[in-house]
Amino acid sequence: MKNSIYITLALAGLLSMGSCNDDDFLPGNPSMEIQAENADALFGDSLPFTIKASDVDVPLSTLKARLFYGEEMVSETVIRTKTSGSDYTGKIFIPFYPNISNGKATLKYVLQNINFTTTEVEKELTVARPDFPYLTLVDSEGHEHRMDKQSLYNYSATGDFSQQMKAYIKTPKVGAHGNELTFGWESNAITIGSTTSIPFSSTEPGSYSITFNTFTYEASPFAKLLLNGKEMELVENDIYTLKLALKQNDILTFEGVSGYDEWWIDPDFFAKQEDGTLKFLPIDGNYQITANGKLQYFSAITLKDGNPAKLQDDGSGAIWAIGEGIGKPSTAQREVGWTPENGLCMPQLTAKKYQLTFTAGVSMKTNAINFKFFHINKWDNGEFKGDAISTTSELVKISESGNIELQTGQKFERGGVYKFVVDVTKGNTKAVLTVEKVGQVELPMPDITVNGVKLEDGGSDLYQAQFALTQNQELGVVGIEDWAAWKVDPDYLTKTASNTLKFLPLAGSYRIIADAAHKYFSAVRMNGSATASLGADGHGAIWLMGWGVGSPSLDFQFGWNSGRNYGLAEVASKVYQFTAIAGPEQGSTIGQRIRADYVSCKFFFQDGWGEEFSGTNALTLTTGAKLYLADKGNIELADGVQLTVGATYVITVDLTAGNDKGVLSVVKK
């Protein structure tokens, strides 16, 4: 069926006076000829068309192709039409919606000129759902699993899947005009056009089937999460909640939780029992329990009339902690910050006494906290300023504005378990904060990264990784809380800012080493996987062995053991440097790397015994060096000389003139 409709927009004429003439208005006569089209299509197609568009009187403006399912326009393509009499080609997408059967759609072509005169051509289009030969399940790691057709619209894949199988689904192209279609997870539902993983889940890991229906978008399995037999509500991807009335010491039983034994539980709300159930700790009331599958933890908040509770005038309700340096299950995963909705709800285990329990180094930073107590997890709804809360704690202080911070010179012991209690029994304006260490847990060393690269555990609390570095390159360090306590090898590194190092030697391959036991960063020059040696061109590394020298302190003297050699940094072309503070033989501090009273050492071409700076390769001591050192076969203190304890000495080996013409200098800073 073809209908042509001509629509003319009348313009009001201009009233003229005197001898003025009216201008003739030309509405134009846009016309179309369908050069190529299709009478049928598949849902999901990009349907091509070609239209010859003309208007001999008025320039053309646009050609629009519009698709209607019933009375609803579901797709549109707009083409600019500049030349009358030309062919215009385009495509219009045929949406693939759920629960729409094979049938008829209406395709309208609308041609418009610059005077807004339009012509419409309406065509009937037969549309059908594609019969895909198979589908593909793409998991979160990019692995693909074929979903075979079981019946019309029904597909499944069976495999040894994880209990929580996150994946999206894609189709092959079907037909001459078909597209690859994807089905993902948006707003807690399967949606076409998305590649966000669908949270498939099974009650047990192992072999099971994942199914999908391309007509209804129904899929399985989605294991139900049950709390005391009640189904928890999926509020966002892999996060479930349930609101319920609880009594103190009620027992909570979860079903359908993958990896339940590994989940973290909030110690202010729950205590795990021997049988795996959770005992509810706060006083009787209404609560929302959350099972966060993304981060694998159980938490809770107090409710009032179904919403987050607010501190009431009588001291009942809830108190919320908002700010920096705290977060559950950890600050690394979910630091609260100054976003009130992220606030931590403090429950009452005893009426009008609200508590939060943190593990320093996990849910609370050891050396920096800055948070406040609020009446609710919103701004401008009440807070505890300095005149409403006090403390006698030796660990923390409260500012005039109510910020909770560490006392000067204090920090929390890593692994220490600390309980914060806000007592409002005397009124909301006379609150008292107590902070008590109630336990200690052994924590693994946190991951240390340098410029995003994880330092691997090399044993003995040494963490290291190899890098290609350039001189003066900045290195960002993550994973160290007590940054101020860490020292650096002064010839390789300097601390320029919080958690930032600057690399000092010439460009090359280096191993960066973090000594967690002694809180010390150092480096060593590398050649492939081996330590570097001195090259014939004077570049690479030279090595120091002997007594009276050590690093990071004199408690670690090199001696004559090849495994303890120290590689000097090439700080300038063919110039190598060792900076040391003079100190005692025993009981030295970090940085004291040369004995004040005794030195007997030697420089080598390689990391170990072999070619050395002696004989024909002996170093020439500058006049300044002879004030402190002498070459007696080994480099030793000059006769009658002792170094000044606490003074810094910069020892330099300059090979600019050649490896056999090295110059040794010493400068006292």
Sequence and secondary structure as in RCSB ss.txt:
>XXXX:A:sequence
MKNSIYITLALAGLLSMGSCNDDDFLPGNPSMEIQAENADALFGDSLPFTIKASDVDVPLSTLKARLFYGEEMVS
ETVIRTKTSGSDYTGKIFIPFYPNISNGKATLKYVLQNINFTTTEVEKELTVARPDFPYLTLVDSEGHEHRMDKQ
SLYNYSATGDFSQQMKAYIKTPKVGAHGNELTFGWESNAITIGSTTSIPFSSTEPGSYSITFNTFTYEASPFAKL
LLNGKEMELVENDIYTLKLALKQNDILTFEGVSGYDEWWIDPDFFAKQEDGTLKFLPIDGNYQITANGKLQYFSA
ITLKDGNPAKLQDDGSGAIWAIGEGIGKPSTAQREVGWTPENGLCMPQLTAKKYQLTFTAGVSMKTNAINFKFFH
INKWDNGEFKGDAISTTSELVKISESGNIELQTGQKFERGGVYKFVVDVTKGNTKAVLTVEKVGQVELPMPDITV
NGVKLEDGGSDLYQAQFALTQNQELGVVGIEDWAAWKVDPDYLTKTASNTLKFLPLAGSYRIIADAAHKYFSAVR
MNGSATASLGADGHGAIWLMGWGVGSPSLDFQFGWNSGRNYGLAEVASKVYQFTAIAGPEQGSTIGQRIRADYVS
CKFFFQDGWGEEFSGTNALTLTTGAKLYLADKGNIELADGVQLTVGATYVITVDLTAGNDKGVLSVVKK
>XXXX:A:secstr
    EEE          TT           EEEEEE  SEEETT EEEEEEEEE SSS EEEEEEEEEETTEEEE
EEEEE  STTEEEEEEEE    TT  SEEEEEEEEEEETT  EEEEEEEEEEE    SEEEEEETTS EEEEEEE
ETTEEEEEEEE SEEEEEEE    STT    EEEEETTEEEET  S EEEE SSSEEEEEEEETTT  EE B   
EETTEE EEEETTEEEEEEEE TT EE EES TTGGG EE TTTEEE TTS EEE S SEEEEEEEETTTTEEEE
EEEETTEE    TTS S EEEEEEEEESS HHHHEEET GGG EEE EEETTEEEEEEEBTTTB SS  EEEEES
SSSTTS B  TTTEEE  SSEEE TT  EEE TT    TTEEEEEEEE TT TTSEEEEEEEEEE        EE
TTEE EE STTEEEEEEEE TT EEEEES S GGG EE TTTEEEEETTEEEE S SEEEEEEEETTTTEEEEEE
EETTEE    TTS S  EEEEEEEESSSGGGEEET GGG EE EEEETTEEEEEEEEE SSS  TTEEEESS  E
EEEESSSSSSSBSSGGG  EE HHHHTTEEESSSEEE TT    TT EEEEEEE TT TTS EEEEEE 
